[in-house]
Amino acid sequence: MNFSNLFRKKTVQDILNQVSKNDSDGHQALGKHLTSKDLTAFGIAAIIGAGIFSTIGKASADGGPAVIFLFIFTAIACSFAAFAYAEFASMVPVSGSAYTYSYVAFGEIIAWIIGWALIMEYAIGNITVAISWSDYFTGLLESGGIHLPQWVQMDYLTASNGFKEATALMNSGKTFANLPENLQFAYTAWTTSPQMGAFHFVADLPALLIIIIITYLVYRGMKESRNASNLMVVVKLCIILLVIAVGIFYVDVDNWHPFAPNGVGGILKGVSAVFFAYIGFDAISTTAEECKNPQRDLPKGMMWAIIICTVLYVIIALVLTGMVKYSDLNVGDPLAFVFDKLNLKWMSGIIAVSAVVAMASVLLVFQMGQPRIWMSMSRDGLLPKRYARVHPKYKTPSYATIVTGFVVAVPALFLNLTMVTDLCSIGTLFAFVLVCAGVLVLQNKPNIPRGKFKTPYINSKYILPVALLVGVLVSFTYFKKETYAFIRNEKQVRTPSEIINNLNESEIKALNSYLVPQEKNTLDDMEMLLSKLVDNETYESVITKAPLDENKIFESGFALFKHKIPMWIFLISLIGLVIWSWKQNLSLIPLLGLISCLYMMAQLTIWNWIYFFAWLLIGLIIYFNFGYKNSKLAKSS
């Protein structure tokens, strides 16, 4: 194997010539139906979905009203990345998105890696949205008097993990009625499900239903998908504006105090959930071949989608945290929850209907994106030829669309929401990082055909080193304690739920006898006691004296350090980027996009990184067994 062959590149002109020869290769052209308004609608369809109807609740509970700054920060980071996407889309107006752009900038092996990673954005992202859609749909049925068994509306992992957690909490003194609602549902699903031996049949069947419907719609054609998307966008924008118009009259400004109850750490805790609320704007770039004027319309569509959605997200977050206390928003359906709590049942019903429509539109856009990535990889010989097959009547990548349906439907039955949300986020952020880096790599190269859109150039040579120096000074001045704790890897007290879930029966009894006398009452729900101590800011002083092993109370050593590895990767990379920008006079906007996205990757857990690299390893095995040998670039050379 020749190592240099791994980085063989396609030129922009080669890609454009290839598209024009698709007919002679047996690949008919895709139908051109999309304008800038359609692309903006697709962007809004992709962005306003599970984020505004589901994950905004958990992010608001962690960050308080100040979560709006996280929305703004994420929007800015996505905007930086959108500039890079728009420049590439203008330069290479073909299907393939970040995969095609990486083939031009970095070479084949990186293109394969990003194409494989994009499955995490589109396919796994759709699993997440399908699960959220199922939650709202079954809630809507419940309000109409139709009650489905819990084991047909919940995934296997959520039921299994929820049953274990609920059992541990009940063993520690908590009654079933006092368990969080989600744990009650999981416990019920697990205990009432049909069994075959030790196996419990728990599967999210409504999620399967919506995936089948959306896959059929995408298979039928772009024009039908566009019309359905535009209709759903109009419906959900009307509902969101109604929520704002009604909710603003119930805002109590006292609920905005404290504005940032958990500080910067609390705000950033929701970075994965909030970023997930924005992904999807890049799916627009996969439709480049189906645009009437991609070089003009793609940049417009991306930017307008991000601007409109950011304004709506910020207003919704302020209204929600003003209507109820931020701590009450840690629920799966925050919009419906706040109106239900204020006895506005009619609004809860309208929101449930709009959520079902909104999430279906997200499914639609993502389900369009994945087949077009596979189609582009197949055209290059990295996947079997059948993935590039275009339906002669519907003008869609037919085989790839059907495979995408299976890839999304089967895991949606069994995987839980948190796992797939984080995997989707890290795959998407990785794609954003490479697209921004691709613009930087190509910025000074001659003989590269440029499109009509180009990112405004601002020299980062002096700006980035100064910004880094300011960041270091602020860290060691205003956040001195936290900075030294991070560098020295100082031991850290575990949260109440972490402690309770790691105790055996004798340790639970010992902790119970220690805590109850201190509280001078007979209450023996230890998680509630410990959480109360957290609120009173005496938790650390009390729990460190508990009759438990130190490793049950503290997290230290490598067990603690491993969670900091992603941040260390970011910090080391940041130093490298400063040196690169100093030597090459890099453009500031794509560089800020790269840094912002890399920082958000660092906020995800080490387990997300491990799962991500395991996924990439599987992809590399497939590449070296098929793609490397069958690459059209390899055959032409």
N, C-alpha and C positions, 0 to 999 in steps of 0.2 A: 504493500500500500504506500503510495506517494503522499506524504503529509501535506504537501502544497495543494494537492487536488481537493482536499477538504475545504479549502477557501477559494475555490474557483468561483468567479463572479459572472453575473449577467450584466450586460450593458443596457442602458435605457432603450437604446435603439433596437437591440435584439428583442426586448420584451414587446415593444410596439410592433415590430415586424412579425413576431410570433402570433399576436392577436389577429393580425390581418390574414394570416395563413391558417387560421383555425379550421375553416371550412375544408381546405384540402387535406387536413389531418383527420377529418371526420368529426370535428368538434364545431357544431354550428354556433353562430354568434348568439349572445344573449339579447333579449329585446330591450330597446332603449325607450324608457317611459318616464324617467324621473327628472324633476326640476328642483330648483333650490328650495321652494316651498315644501315639496314632498320630502326632501332630505331633512329640513328642519323638523318636520312632523315626525319623521322616523327617529330623529335624535331625541325629541321630547317623549316619543313613545317608549324609547329604550331607557331613558333616564328616570322619568316619573313612573315608578312602579313600586317594587318592594321597599325601596328606600323611604319614600314618603308615607307609605301606608303601613310599614312594619318596623324596619330597623331604626327609624328616627326616634322611636320610643325609648329603646335601650340607650342610644347615644345621648338623649336628653336627660335620662335618669343618671347617667355617669357624669355628664358635664354641666348640667343645669342649663339655664337660659344662655350661658356663654357658648353653648354648642353651636350657635350661629357663626362664631369665629372659625370653628372647624369646618363648617360648610363653605365659608368664604375661602379659607386656606385651601381646601380640597378643590374648589372651583378654579382658583388661580393656578394650582398645580396642573389640573386637567387642561386649562387654557394654554399653558406653556406647551404641554404635550400636543394639544390640538393644533398649534402653530406648526409643529414638526410634521404631524400627520397631513395637514393641509398642504405644506410645501411638497411633500413626497407625492400626495395624491394629484397635485397639479403637474408634477414632473413625470409621474408614471401612472396615468389614468386607466388602470386595469384592476380587475378583481385580485384579491390576495392580501390587501392591507399590509400590516407590518411584516408579514412573511415575504412578500415581493420586495418591499423596501429594503429588508435586511439582505436579500440576495444581491441587490445592487451595491449596498454599502460595505458588507462584511464578508460575503461569500456563502457557499452552499451549506456548510455545517451549521453556521449560525442561523441561516434561513430555516433549516429544518428544525432546529431547537425552538425558534420562535413560533413556527407553524405548529409544532407539537404543544408548546405552551399555550397557544391560543385556544386549544381545545378546552383548557381550564377556564378560559373566559366565556366562550360561547356555549359549549355543551354543559359544563359544570355550572355555569351561571344560570342556564335554563333549568337545571335541576333545582337550584335555590328558588327561583321564581315560581316553578311549578308547585313546590312545597308550600310557599307562602300563598299562592292562589288557592290551593286546596284548603288551607286554614280559613281563609275568608269565605270560600264557597260553602264549606260545611257549616260555618257560623251563620251564613245567610239561610241555609236550609233549616238550621235549628230555630231561627227566629220565625220561620214559616211553619213550624210544628213538625218538621221532618227530622227524625233523630237517627243518624247512622251510628252503628257500633263504633266504639273508640278504636278498635283494632283494624278497621278499614280506612281510617282517616289519619293515621300516624305512621311514620316510618319505623322500621325495626330498631335501629340504633337508639332513637329517642326513647322508645318504650323500654328497651332493655336498660339503658343507663338511668332513666328516670325511675324505674322500679328499684334499682339498687340504691340510688340516692334516697328515695322515699323510705325504703326499709331502714337505712342507716339512721335517718332522722327520727323515725318512729321508735327505733330502739333507744335513741337518746332522750326520749320523753315527749316528743312532739306528737300530737294526735293527728289522725288522718285529716280531720276538718281544718286543722291549722297549717297543713302543708300548702305550699304555693299551688295555684290552680294547675299549672303545667305539670307538676309532679303528680297531682291527683289523677289527671288524665292519663299520664304515662303508666301509673300503677294500675289503673282500671283496664287500660288497653292490654297490658301484659297478663294480668290475672284472668281476664275474660276471653282471651284469644283462643282459637282452636289450636290443639297441640298434636304433633306427631312425635311421640317419644318425648325427648327433651326440647324439641324445636317448637317455638311458638310462631304461628303464622300471623304476623303483623305487617301490613303493607298499605301504602298510601294510594288507594285506588282512584280517588278524584284527580290526583296529580297525573296518573296514567291517562285518564280520560282527556284532559286538556291538551296534553302533549300530542295525542293522536289527532285531535281536531286541528291544532295549529300546524302540525306536519303536513296534513292533507292540504290545508290552505296554501302553504308555502310551495308545495309540489305543483299546485294548479297554475301558478304564474305570478310574476311581479306586479302586473296591473291589478289583479285581485288582492294581492297582499297590500299594495299601496292604498287602495280604496278602503280596505278594512282598517288599516292603520290610521288613516286620516279621520275616519269616523270615530274610532276609539279615542283618539287624541282630543277631538272636539268634546266628547262626552266627559272625559276625566278633567279637562281644563275647566269646564263649566262647573263640575262638582267641587273642584278645589277652590275656585273663586267663591262658590256658595259657602263652603266651610269657613273661609276667611271672613266673608261678609257677616255671617251669623256669629262666629266665634269671637269676633272683635268686641262685641257688646258684652261678653261675659269675661273679658280679661280683667283680672285683679292685679294691679301693678305690685302689690305686696308679694305676690308669688315670684317676682323677679329678684327678690332679695333673699339670700345672697345671689349675685349674678353668676359667680363662678365658685360654687360651694366646695368643690374638690380640687380647685386650682388647675394649673396647666395639665397636670397628670390626669385629672378626671376628664378634661376636655379631649385630650389625645387618646384616651382609652377607647373612644368610639371611632377611631380612625378607620378601622376595617369596615365597620357598618356604614359610615358616611361615604367612604370611597366607593363602596359597593353601590351606593345610591347614584353615583355619577357614571359608572361604567356603562358603555353602550354607545356613547357618541362616536367612538372609533369604528363601530360596526357599520356606520355610514360609508366608510371608505371601501368596504367590501363590495359595494354596489356600483363602483366607479364605471364599469363597462355598461351599466344600464342607465347611466345619466345622459341626458341630451347634451350637456356642456359641462363635463366633470371638472375641468380646470377652473372654471368660474364658480360653479355651484357648490362643489364639495367644501371649500373653505367657508363659504357663507353659511351652509347648513350646519356645520359643526359649531361655529362660533355663536350663532343665534340660539341654537339648542342649549348650549351651556349657560348663556346669559339669562335666558327666560327661566330655565329650571332653577338657577341659583337664587334669583329674586323670589321665586315661589317657595323654595326650601327655607330661606331665611324668615319670610313672613309666617309660614306655617309653624316653624319652630318657636317663634315669639308668641304666636297665638296659643299654641299648646301649653307652653310653660307658663303663660299668663292665666289660662283657664283653670289649671290644677297645679298642685305642687309638683315640681320636677321629679321628686322621688317616687311619685305614684305612676310614672309613665313607663316603668319597666314591664311592658306588656307587649304581646304580639300584634295587637290591633289598636295602636294609640289613638287614632282619630275617632274610631267608633267608641272607644273607652271613655274619652273625655265628655262626649255628648251624652253617653249613657249615664255617666256619673252625675250630670247636670239635669237628668230626667228629660232630655230631648230625644226621645226614642225614635221619632220620625227621621231625625238627622242620622242616627246610627244606621238605620235601614238604608238610607240613600248612600252613605259612605260605603257600606258593605257591597252594594251593587256596583258602585264606581270602582272599588278596589278590584273586584272580579274583572271588570273591563280593563282597568289599567294594567294589571299584571298579565292579562292575555296579550296586550299590545307589546309588552316587553318580550314575552315568549316569541312573538311573531318576528320581531327584529333580530333577536339572537339566533332564532332558528333559520333565518335567512343567511346570517353571517357565516356560520360554520361550514355549510356545504360549499360555499364559494372559496373558502380557504383550501379545502380539500381538492376542489376543482383545479385551483392554481397549482397545487403541489403535484397533482396527477399530470397536468400539462407538462411539467418539468421532468416527469419520469420518476419522481420520488415516491409516488403511490401508484397502485395499479391503474391501468388506462380507464377502467370502467368508472372511476371516480370523476373523470372529466366529461362523462356522457351528458349531453344536453338533450332534453326531451324535444322531439321534432315539432310538437304542437304547442306545448306550454312554454318553451324556451327557458327552462330552468334546469339546474344540475340535478337531474332526477334521481340517479342512483345514490349520490352523496346525500341528498335530502332524506331519503328513506333510512340510510345508515345512521344519520344524525338522530332521527326519531328514535331508533333503537338505543343508541348510546345515551340519550337523555332519559328515556322512559324507564329502563331497567333500574339504574341506580336511584332514581327518584322514589322508587318503592321502598328502599331500604336505608338510604343515607340520611343523616340529620342535618338540620339547617345551618348550625354554626360551622360544622366542618366544611361544607361545600361553599359557604360564603367566604371563609378565609382562603380556601384554595383558589376560588375564582379571583379574589382580590390580588393574591400574589402572582398568579399567572398574567393578569392584566397589567399590573405594575411593571412586571418584567418586560412585557411587550412595549410599554410606554418608554421605559429606560432605553431599550435598544433603538427605538425609532428616534428619540431625541439624540442619542449618540450617533446614529446614522447621519443625521443632518450635520452634526459637528465634523464627522469624518469627511463628508463630501464638500464642506463649505469652501475649502481652498483648492479643490481639485479642478484642473482645467478640463475642457472638452466634455463636461457633463451638461447635457441639454437641460435648460431650466424652464419651468412652467411659468404661467402668468402670475402665480402667487409666490412670494418669497418672504420669509420671516424678516422683520426689520432687524438690521444689524446694530448691536451695541457691543463695543469691545469690553470683554470681562477681565482683561489682563490685570487691572488694578482694583476693580470693584470686588472681585471674589476674595482675594487675599485680605483686603481691609474688612470685609464682612466676616470672614473667619476669625480674624483677630478680635473684632468686637464681640463675637459670640463667645470666644474663650474668656475674655475679660468679664463679661456678664455672668458666665457660668461660675467663675471663681470668686465673684463679688456678691451677687444676689442669690445664687443657688449653691453656696459654698458647701453646705452640709450634704446636699444631695449629690453634688459632683464628687466629693471625696468618698462618699459611700459607694458610688458607682465604680470609681477607680480602684478602691481598696477591696471591693467585693464584700462589704460588711454584711453580717448576717441580718436576716429580715424576718419579722414576725409573720406567721401565716394568718390567713383570714379565718374567721369563725367557721365557715363551711368547710374549709380545707382541713382544719383541726378535727372537727366532728367526724368527717368522712374517713379519717385515717385512724380512728380509735377502735380498739376491741372492747368487749363487754366489760371487762374489769376496769379498764381505763375510763370508760364512760361513767361507771359508778364512782370512781375516785374523783373525777372532775365534778360530778354532781354534788358529792358531799362537800367539796371545797367551795363551790359557787353558791349553793343555796343558803348556808349560814351567813355569808357576806351580804346577800340581798335581804336577809331577815324575813323571808317568806317561804312558802312551800312550793313555789313555781319551779318546775324541774325541766322546762324546755330549754336546754343548754344553748342551742343556737340563738334563741331569742335573747337569753341573758347576755351572751357574748356580744351580739349585735348591739344591744342596749349600751354595753360598756364602750363600744366603738363610738357610738353617738355622744357619750359623755366624756370622750377623750381620755378615759382611764384604762382602756383595754390593754395596752402594752404592759403597764405596771402591774395589773392584776394577773394576766395570763402567764407572765414570765415566772410567777411564784407558784403556779399550779403544779400539783404532784404528777407531772408527766415527764417523759424523756425529752431532752432538749431538742432532739431531731423532730419530735412531734409538734413542738412549738415554733421552732425556727427553721428557716431554709437557709443553708449556708454552703460553702465550698463549691464544688463543681455543679451540684444540684441547683444552686443559685446562679452561678456564672454562666451556665449554658443558655439561660434566658437572655443574657446580655450579648451573646455572640452576634446576633443580627445588628445590634447597635455598633459594636466594634467594627464589623464589616463596613458599615456606613461611614464611620469616622475615618478609617484607613482609606476608603475610597475617596472621601472628601479631600484628604490631603493630596492624593494622586490627581484629582481633578483640578485642584489649585495649581499644581505644577504644570499640568497639561495646558490649562488656560493661559498661564504666564508665557509658555513657550510658543503657543500657536495662535494667540490672540483670538480665542474662541468667541463665538456669538453668545451673548448673555442669555437670551430668552430660552433657546433649547437647552442650554447648560442648567438654567434654573429648573426647567422641566425635569431634567435627568436627576438633579439633586433632590427635588421635592418628592419625586416618585420613589427614589432609593430610600429616602427618609421614611416614607410611609411603609415601605417593605420592612424596614428595620423595626417598626412598631408592631409587626406581626410576630407571633410566638415562634420559638425555635422549632416546634413541631410542624408548623406550616412550611418552614424552610426544608425540613427533613423530608416531608411528604412531597414537596415540590421537586427536590433533587432526585428522589426515588422515581418520580414520574418522568423526569428528563432522562434518567438512566434507561428506563424502559423504551423511551423514544429513540435513544441512541442505538440500542440493540436492534430495533426495527430498521433504522437507517442503514446500519452497516450490513444487515442481511438482505436488504432490498434496494433502498434508495441509492446507496453509493455505487452499486453495480449498474443500475438501470437509469441513472441520471442522463438526461439528454445532453447536458454539457459534456459529460464523460464520453458519450458516444460520438459527439461532434468533434472532440479533440483527438 
